[in-house]
């Protein structure tokens, strides 16, 4: 069969794709993938961890000799806010709990995992093609969660996935084609669409407009965060 790009949402998408592709690209634009791009581009090593298990996370951070990221609303230090990563220094080891991107990354198990966003779409696409060889490439928009913990498809992740799929330039499944076409259709309106989306408005309303500003920047980074030995590195 010819090489193809496949796309599915969330953890169920990871589970569906991981046996069908040679590499998985996790796309969580607001904010996990953007945080990784900013942090890893500055030389940090980021360990993803499941969200909500605070005691276990703290114990793991101590075991690794890592700084544990705080919740976004906690003042000071590193959090899931991309702005908080602007001051991170090379060699910093960070444990980063995340309800979406981190969980999906860990769910890929033995499969190579990259984290992609609008900032590094072309670089991630190039790396995915190199890793995959002739194999299929899976792109997983993370989505967000509704209050009942069900998946909420999020347009910022659809558009981020579409940007990477567009850069891949390969035959697409129907799902991947829809994401690619959504990105192409957004055009110059893409930043405004993300700012006005439910996710964008939530962050802006909570006082994090700078996080959205960083996330909507396109092709400003050639960094490719790849999960190796339990941590994302450049």
MOPESUL-V324467 format. One line per field, one symbol per residue. burial: 1 if it has 16 or more other C-alpha atoms within 10 Angstrom, else 0. Layout:
burial->???
//
This chain:
burial->000111111110111011001111111111111111111111111111111000001101100001111111000001111111100100011111110111111111001111111111111110111001001111111111000000101111111111111101000100011111011000000110111000111011000110111111110011111110001111
//
